[in-house]
Amino acid sequence: MFFEKLQDTPPTFSIDGVKYEFTTGSMTEIWNCKEALTNIYNYCEPDTIEMNRDFSNYMGWKKDLVKALKEWDKVYAKHSSSKGSYKEMAEVHSKAMKPLSEMIEANHNFQNLERMIAAPKSEVPEFRSIALEEQFCEKMTTCCQIFKDFGTLNDHFDIR
């Protein structure tokens, strides 16, 4: 998850109106991971690569890239270890993405039901179809409401 460096004490970040608090150490660790990852991107992104690469300067460029990759590996291994901030971030990810995950799961269940209905000699009880459609509409409405409240969705939405 990428976001700006937080200056609050303790560092807090808001996603869809819910405030999440981070430890200062965790915030530093997250920032270091972001910085190491952007360093790799800067080596590989076409706008920042020297376009006059040839045999004489390729080995130096490759050595610098390998150094950046090793640095990223070291920082990310610390971040994702049991002592790192990964647990803290995993909790934020699971809470913040729960409405989307639930909507995707409801969509998947509804699509599987439609495949069963389309299959020859397959009888599906009507209550199952109604229940799965209702569940999908509820989860999709929740996501749309989040987009309306905290995003740029201004149009009226009616999932049915």
C-alpha positions in Angstrom: 0.0 0.0 0.0 1.5 3.4 -1.0 0.6 6.6 0.6 2.3 9.8 1.6 4.7 10.0 4.5 2.5 10.7 7.6 3.6 13.5 9.8 0.9 13.0 12.6 1.9 11.6 16.0 0.9 8.8 16.1 0.7 8.4 12.3 -2.9 7.9 11.1 -4.3 7.3 7.7 -7.9 7.4 6.6 -9.4 4.9 4.1 -13.1 5.3 3.3 -13.6 7.4 6.5 -12.0 4.8 8.8 -8.9 6.0 10.6 -6.0 3.6 10.9 -3.2 4.2 13.3 0.4 3.1 12.7 3.4 2.9 14.9 6.2 5.3 14.1 8.6 2.3 13.4 6.1 0.7 11.1 5.7 4.0 9.2 9.4 4.3 8.8 9.6 0.7 7.6 6.8 1.2 5.1 8.5 4.4 3.8 11.8 2.5 3.3 10.1 -0.2 1.3 8.4 2.3 -0.9 11.7 4.2 -1.5 13.5 0.9 -2.3 10.8 -0.1 -4.7 10.8 3.3 -6.5 14.6 3.1 -6.8 14.1 -0.2 -8.8 11.4 1.4 -10.9 13.6 4.4 -11.7 16.3 2.1 -13.0 13.9 0.3 -15.3 11.4 3.1 -16.4 12.1 4.1 -20.0 11.9 7.9 -19.2 14.7 7.7 -16.6 17.0 5.2 -18.4 19.9 6.6 -20.2 19.1 5.8 -23.8 22.8 5.7 -24.8 23.2 2.3 -23.2 25.9 0.2 -24.9 28.3 -2.6 -24.1 30.7 -0.3 -22.2 28.2 1.1 -19.7 25.8 -1.9 -19.5 27.7 -3.8 -16.8 27.8 -0.8 -14.5 24.1 -0.2 -15.0 23.4 -3.9 -14.3 25.6 -3.8 -11.2 23.6 -0.8 -9.8 20.3 -2.5 -10.6 21.3 -5.7 -8.8 22.4 -3.5 -5.8 19.0 -1.8 -5.8 17.2 -5.2 -6.0 19.3 -6.6 -3.1 18.4 -3.5 -1.1 14.7 -4.0 -1.8 15.0 -7.7 -0.9 16.6 -6.8 2.4 14.1 -4.1 3.3 11.1 -6.1 2.3 12.3 -9.2 4.1 12.5 -7.1 7.3 9.1 -5.6 6.5 7.4 -9.0 6.0 9.0 -10.8 8.9 7.1 -11.7 12.0 8.8 -8.7 13.8 8.1 -6.3 10.9 5.2 -4.1 10.2 3.6 -6.5 7.8 1.1 -7.8 10.4 0.0 -4.2 11.0 -0.4 -3.5 7.3 -2.1 -6.9 6.7 -4.8 -5.9 9.2 -5.3 -2.6 7.5 -5.5 -4.2 4.1 -8.0 -6.8 5.2 -10.3 -4.3 6.9 -10.1 -1.7 4.1 -10.6 -4.2 1.3 -13.3 -6.2 3.0 -16.2 -4.7 1.1 -14.5 -5.2 -2.2 -13.5 -8.8 -1.4 -17.0 -9.6 -0.3 -18.4 -8.1 -3.5 -16.0 -10.2 -5.6 -16.9 -13.4 -3.7 -20.7 -12.7 -4.1 -20.1 -12.1 -7.9 -18.2 -15.3 -8.2 -20.9 -17.3 -6.4 -23.6 -15.7 -8.6 -21.6 -16.5 -11.8 -21.2 -20.1 -10.7 -25.0 -20.3 -10.2 -25.6 -18.9 -13.7 -23.3 -21.6 -15.1 -25.2 -24.2 -13.2 -28.5 -22.9 -14.6 -27.1 -22.9 -18.2 -25.9 -26.5 -17.9 -28.2 -29.0 -19.4 -30.2 -31.2 -17.0 -29.4 -29.0 -14.1 -32.1 -27.9 -11.7 -31.3 -25.1 -9.4 -33.8 -24.1 -6.7 -35.3 -20.7 -7.2 -34.6 -19.6 -3.6 -30.8 -20.1 -4.3 -30.9 -17.8 -7.3 -32.9 -15.1 -5.4 -30.6 -15.4 -2.3 -27.4 -15.1 -4.4 -28.7 -12.2 -6.4 -29.8 -10.4 -3.2 -26.3 -11.0 -1.7 -24.6 -9.6 -4.8 -26.8 -6.5 -5.0 -26.2 -5.8 -1.3 -22.4 -6.1 -1.6 -22.3 -4.1 -4.8 -24.5 -1.4 -3.3 -22.0 -1.2 -0.3 -19.1 -0.6 -2.7 -21.0 2.0 -4.7 -21.9 3.8 -1.5 -18.2 3.9 -0.5 -17.4 5.3 -4.0 -20.2 7.9 -3.6 -19.2 8.9 0.0 -15.4 9.0 -0.4 -14.8 8.9 -4.2 -16.1 10.6 -7.3 -19.3 8.7 -7.9 -22.0 11.3 -8.2 -24.6 9.5 -10.2 -27.5 7.7 -8.6 -27.0 4.0 -8.6 -29.6 1.3 -8.3 -28.1 -2.2 -8.6 -31.3 -4.0 -9.2 
